[in-house]
Amino acid sequence: MQFKLERIEDKVEFFEAMDLKRLEKIIDEQIENNKALMLQVHAVQHQVTLDAATGKRLYTAVVHFKAKL
């Protein structure tokens, strides 16, 4: 059996929450987790939509992490 270790170069993660404060907390926690993998935030995209079922706002974000050079 052969082990092959490869470094993660890019990682894209998706997040959603019912309020902006919770979304920020979730993203901050994941940024800290990804620091252990030597990844840093490269780009963030966010959007607010209405949840069709509840009629409330739904906050979503996509965070692109890249390896630290």
C-alpha positions in Angstrom: 0.0 0.0 0.0 1.3 3.4 -0.9 0.4 6.7 0.8 0.2 9.8 -1.3 -0.1 13.1 0.4 -1.2 16.1 -1.7 -1.7 19.6 -0.6 -5.1 21.2 -1.2 -4.7 24.2 -3.6 -8.3 25.4 -3.9 -11.4 24.8 -1.9 -14.9 26.3 -2.4 -17.5 26.2 0.3 -21.1 27.2 0.4 -22.9 28.6 3.4 -26.5 29.7 4.3 -28.2 31.1 7.3 -31.5 32.9 8.2 -29.7 36.0 9.5 -26.5 37.8 8.6 -24.9 37.6 12.0 -25.2 33.8 12.0 -23.8 33.6 8.5 -20.8 35.6 9.5 -20.2 33.4 12.5 -20.3 30.2 10.4 -17.9 31.7 7.8 -15.5 32.9 10.5 -15.4 29.4 12.1 -14.6 27.8 8.8 -11.9 30.4 8.1 -10.2 29.3 11.3 -10.6 25.6 10.5 -9.0 26.2 7.0 -6.0 27.9 8.5 -4.9 24.5 9.7 -4.9 23.4 6.1 -2.9 26.5 5.2 -5.7 28.0 3.2 -6.7 31.6 3.1 -9.7 33.5 1.7 -9.3 34.4 -2.0 -12.9 35.6 -2.8 -16.3 35.9 -1.2 -19.7 36.2 -3.0 -22.9 36.6 -1.1 -26.6 37.0 -1.8 -29.9 37.5 0.0 -33.0 35.8 -1.2 -36.5 35.1 0.1 -37.2 31.6 1.4 -40.3 30.5 -0.5 -41.5 28.3 2.3 -41.3 30.8 5.1 -41.2 34.2 3.3 -38.1 35.1 5.4 -34.7 36.3 4.1 -32.1 33.6 3.4 -28.5 34.7 3.4 -26.1 32.7 1.3 -22.4 32.9 0.6 -19.7 31.2 -1.4 -16.1 31.4 -0.1 -13.2 30.5 -2.3 -10.1 29.4 -0.3 -6.6 29.2 -1.9 -3.4 27.8 -0.5 -1.0 30.2 1.2 2.1 30.8 -0.9 
